[in-house]
Amino acid sequence: MKKKGLFEMLGATFIWGSTPIMSIYSHLPGGVFVFFRVLFAFPFIFYFALKHASFREFFSFKNFLPLLISGVALGVNWIFFFSAFNYADVATVVSIYYVGPIISLMLAGMFLKEKITLRIVFCACLAFLGVIVANGGFDLNKGTLIALLAAFSYGMLGFFSKLATLKHKPSVVTAWQILISVFITAPFLYFSDWQLTYQGLIISVITGVVHTALALFLWYDALNYIKVSLASVLQYLDIVFAMILAFVFLGEIPSLNQIIGAGLISAAGILSLRG
């Protein structure tokens, strides 16, 4: 059964690694793309949540604030993440994005009084060194800055998700995050310059159903067979898959700096799991 879990986790990471390609091919602004993604994903994730929690439990608003903030963080996180592809290549954005888990650990240490070990501090420094290397120096262009905002909001998402799961089941937290993100991103339909083509619609449906609902199902089911620590390590394959797919479909060849930077960030994330 462990083999099943590994295949499911690899499937989820491959699917998530292809999400940047879907965003670029949709030709939709980041906020609009996220709106359609969460809109089409929600019915499936809501159904999944109700299989693990009662209707009454799902709509219990006790200790709702961390859950609400985590939903806002998810919407903001994805808006920054997909918007960054308008200004930087996939390798740069995805590499920087995965500094997020390190930020979550630092926030947990500061506000939840979880122990911040020297290993965690080292990993944080290593991750940000990876950002500098991947970016080719200290010159922060627009794409890099937006990617850093995506990483920071990813860290906030991880932190508040942890708070939310103390009082709510993970599947319930995920469903609420998706629903809240629908409302967070809805204004982009009115304030963005966009046009929904058949290609954009089809890609949005696929991204919602496959890249969000199905990938999350694979992730949760895989955790029944493999340890969370192993799943977290495998998640860093997103960076590898994203770079490979960007090369195949966009012709983007990662530079040596980007490969080294991605390696440093991935190493920092994996080492931090032992912190």
FENGIKA-V844724 format. One record per residue. N is the residue number from 0. PHI is phi in whole degrees, -180 to 180 (* if undefined). OMEGA is omega as a letter, one per 40 degrees, with the letter a starting at -180 (* if undefined). D_CENTER is the distance of its C-alpha to the mean C-alpha in Angstrom with 1 decimal. Layout:
((N & PHI & OMEGA & D_CENTER) (N & PHI & OMEGA & D_CENTER))
This chain:
((0 & * & i & 26.5) (1 & -62 & i & 24.4) (2 & -63 & i & 24.4) (3 & -61 & i & 23.0) (4 & -61 & i & 20.1) (5 & -64 & i & 19.5) (6 & -64 & i & 19.8) (7 & -65 & a & 17.4) (8 & -68 & i & 14.7) (9 & -64 & i & 15.5) (10 & -63 & i & 15.4) (11 & -64 & a & 11.9) (12 & -68 & i & 10.6) (13 & -64 & i & 13.0) (14 & -61 & i & 11.9) (15 & -66 & i & 8.2) (16 & -66 & a & 10.0) (17 & -91 & a & 12.2) (18 & -60 & i & 10.0) (19 & -58 & i & 11.0) (20 & -63 & i & 14.5) (21 & -63 & i & 14.5) (22 & -62 & a & 13.5) (23 & -66 & a & 16.3) (24 & -71 & i & 18.7) (25 & -73 & a & 18.4) (26 & 58 & i & 20.0) (27 & -108 & i & 18.6) (28 & -59 & a & 17.6) (29 & -52 & a & 13.9) (30 & -64 & i & 14.7) (31 & -69 & i & 16.8) (32 & -60 & i & 14.5) (33 & -65 & i & 11.9) (34 & -57 & a & 15.0) (35 & -68 & i & 16.2) (36 & -61 & a & 13.0) (37 & -73 & i & 12.9) (38 & -62 & a & 16.7) (39 & -77 & a & 17.2) (40 & -81 & a & 14.8) (41 & -57 & a & 16.3) (42 & -56 & a & 19.7) (43 & -71 & a & 18.5) (44 & -72 & i & 16.1) (45 & -64 & i & 19.0) (46 & -61 & i & 21.4) (47 & -62 & a & 19.4) (48 & -66 & a & 19.3) (49 & -71 & i & 23.1) (50 & -77 & a & 23.8) (51 & -111 & a & 22.8) (52 & -149 & i & 24.1) (53 & -72 & i & 27.1) (54 & -59 & i & 27.1) (55 & -65 & i & 28.6) (56 & -65 & a & 26.1) (57 & -63 & a & 23.2) (58 & -95 & i & 25.0) (59 & -78 & a & 26.0) (60 & -101 & i & 25.3) (61 & -70 & a & 26.2) (62 & 52 & a & 23.9) (63 & -86 & a & 21.8) (64 & -59 & i & 21.0) (65 & -59 & i & 18.0) (66 & -66 & i & 16.6) (67 & -62 & a & 17.3) (68 & -65 & i & 15.8) (69 & -65 & i & 12.5) (70 & -66 & i & 12.6) (71 & -63 & i & 13.4) (72 & -62 & i & 10.7) (73 & -63 & i & 8.1) (74 & -61 & i & 10.3) (75 & -64 & a & 11.0) (76 & -58 & a & 7.5) (77 & -69 & i & 7.1) (78 & -62 & i & 10.8) (79 & -63 & a & 10.8) (80 & -59 & a & 8.3) (81 & -77 & i & 10.4) (82 & -69 & a & 13.5) (83 & -62 & a & 13.4) (84 & -68 & i & 14.4) (85 & -77 & a & 17.6) (86 & -127 & a & 18.7) (87 & -146 & a & 17.4) (88 & -78 & a & 17.0) (89 & -61 & a & 14.0) (90 & -59 & a & 14.9) (91 & -65 & a & 15.0) (92 & -63 & a & 11.8) (93 & -66 & i & 9.6) (94 & -62 & a & 11.9) (95 & -64 & a & 11.8) (96 & -57 & a & 8.0) (97 & -83 & i & 8.3) (98 & -76 & a & 11.0) (99 & -50 & a & 8.7) (100 & -60 & i & 9.8) (101 & -66 & i & 13.2) (102 & -62 & i & 13.3) (103 & -59 & i & 12.6) (104 & -64 & i & 15.5) (105 & -66 & i & 17.7) (106 & -65 & i & 17.2) (107 & -63 & i & 18.1) (108 & -68 & a & 21.1) (109 & -77 & a & 22.3) (110 & -111 & i & 22.0) (111 & -107 & i & 22.1) (112 & 59 & i & 24.7) (113 & -76 & a & 22.9) (114 & -66 & i & 24.7) (115 & -97 & a & 23.4) (116 & -84 & i & 25.1) (117 & -61 & i & 26.2) (118 & -62 & i & 23.7) (119 & -65 & i & 20.8) (120 & -62 & i & 22.4) (121 & -60 & a & 23.0) (122 & -65 & i & 19.4) (123 & -63 & i & 18.4) (124 & -64 & i & 21.2) (125 & -64 & a & 20.3) (126 & -64 & a & 16.7) (127 & -73 & i & 18.1) (128 & -63 & i & 20.8) (129 & -61 & i & 18.4) (130 & -62 & a & 17.1) (131 & -63 & a & 20.8) (132 & -65 & a & 21.7) (133 & -62 & a & 19.0) (134 & -81 & a & 20.1) (135 & 79 & i & 23.7) (136 & 138 & a & 24.9) (137 & -94 & a & 24.6) (138 & -75 & a & 24.9) (139 & -88 & i & 21.9) (140 & -86 & a & 21.8) (141 & -62 & a & 20.0) (142 & -63 & i & 17.1) (143 & -65 & a & 16.6) (144 & -64 & i & 17.0) (145 & -66 & i & 14.4) (146 & -64 & i & 11.9) (147 & -66 & i & 13.0) (148 & -65 & i & 12.6) (149 & -64 & i & 8.9) (150 & -65 & i & 8.9) (151 & -65 & i & 11.3) (152 & -68 & i & 9.7) (153 & -64 & i & 6.6) (154 & -63 & i & 9.7) (155 & -64 & i & 11.4) (156 & -60 & i & 8.9) (157 & -62 & a & 9.4) (158 & -65 & a & 13.1) (159 & -75 & i & 13.9) (160 & -65 & i & 12.3) (161 & -63 & i & 14.7) (162 & -63 & a & 17.4) (163 & -66 & a & 17.0) (164 & -75 & i & 17.1) (165 & -70 & a & 20.4) (166 & -120 & a & 22.1) (167 & -133 & i & 20.2) (168 & -67 & a & 19.2) (169 & -54 & a & 15.5) (170 & -66 & i & 15.9) (171 & -69 & i & 17.5) (172 & -59 & a & 14.9) (173 & -61 & a & 12.2) (174 & -64 & i & 14.9) (175 & -66 & i & 15.8) (176 & -61 & i & 12.4) (177 & -66 & a & 12.4) (178 & -63 & i & 16.0) (179 & -62 & i & 15.8) (180 & -65 & i & 13.3) (181 & -59 & a & 16.0) (182 & -75 & i & 18.4) (183 & -65 & a & 16.4) (184 & -93 & a & 15.9) (185 & -55 & i & 19.4) (186 & -58 & i & 21.3) (187 & -66 & i & 19.8) (188 & -65 & a & 22.0) (189 & -101 & a & 25.0) (190 & -108 & i & 24.2) (191 & -112 & i & 22.7) (192 & -91 & a & 24.9) (193 & -152 & i & 23.8) (194 & -143 & a & 25.4) (195 & -88 & i & 24.2) (196 & -94 & i & 25.6) (197 & -60 & i & 26.0) (198 & -63 & i & 23.6) (199 & -63 & i & 21.0) (200 & -67 & a & 21.6) (201 & -62 & i & 21.5) (202 & -65 & i & 18.2) (203 & -64 & i & 16.7) (204 & -63 & a & 18.2) (205 & -61 & a & 17.0) (206 & -66 & i & 13.4) (207 & -68 & a & 13.8) (208 & -78 & a & 15.9) (209 & -88 & a & 14.7) (210 & -75 & i & 11.1) (211 & -113 & a & 10.2) (212 & -66 & a & 13.3) (213 & -64 & a & 14.7) (214 & -62 & i & 11.7) (215 & -67 & i & 11.2) (216 & -62 & i & 14.9) (217 & -61 & i & 15.1) (218 & -62 & a & 12.7) (219 & -64 & a & 14.9) (220 & -68 & i & 18.1) (221 & -62 & a & 17.5) (222 & -68 & i & 17.4) (223 & -75 & a & 21.0) (224 & -121 & a & 22.2) (225 & -128 & a & 20.3) (226 & -74 & i & 19.6) (227 & -60 & a & 16.3) (228 & -62 & i & 17.0) (229 & -67 & i & 17.4) (230 & -61 & a & 14.2) (231 & -66 & i & 12.3) (232 & -66 & a & 14.4) (233 & -64 & a & 13.8) (234 & -62 & i & 10.0) (235 & -71 & i & 11.0) (236 & -68 & i & 12.8) (237 & -50 & a & 9.8) (238 & -63 & a & 11.4) (239 & -64 & a & 14.7) (240 & -62 & a & 14.2) (241 & -63 & i & 12.7) (242 & -65 & a & 15.8) (243 & -64 & a & 18.2) (244 & -69 & i & 17.2) (245 & -65 & i & 17.4) (246 & -68 & a & 20.8) (247 & -69 & a & 22.0) (248 & -98 & a & 21.1) (249 & -116 & a & 21.2) (250 & 71 & i & 23.5) (251 & -85 & i & 21.4) (252 & -99 & a & 22.8) (253 & -63 & i & 20.9) (254 & -77 & i & 23.3) (255 & -61 & i & 24.5) (256 & -59 & a & 22.9) (257 & -67 & i & 19.4) (258 & -66 & i & 19.9) (259 & -65 & i & 21.3) (260 & -61 & i & 18.7) (261 & -63 & i & 15.9) (262 & -64 & i & 18.2) (263 & -65 & a & 18.7) (264 & -66 & i & 15.1) (265 & -63 & i & 14.5) (266 & -62 & i & 17.9) (267 & -62 & i & 17.1) (268 & -63 & a & 14.1) (269 & -69 & i & 16.3) (270 & -64 & a & 19.3) (271 & -66 & a & 17.7) (272 & -65 & i & 17.5) (273 & -96 & a & 21.2) (274 & -71 & * & 21.6))
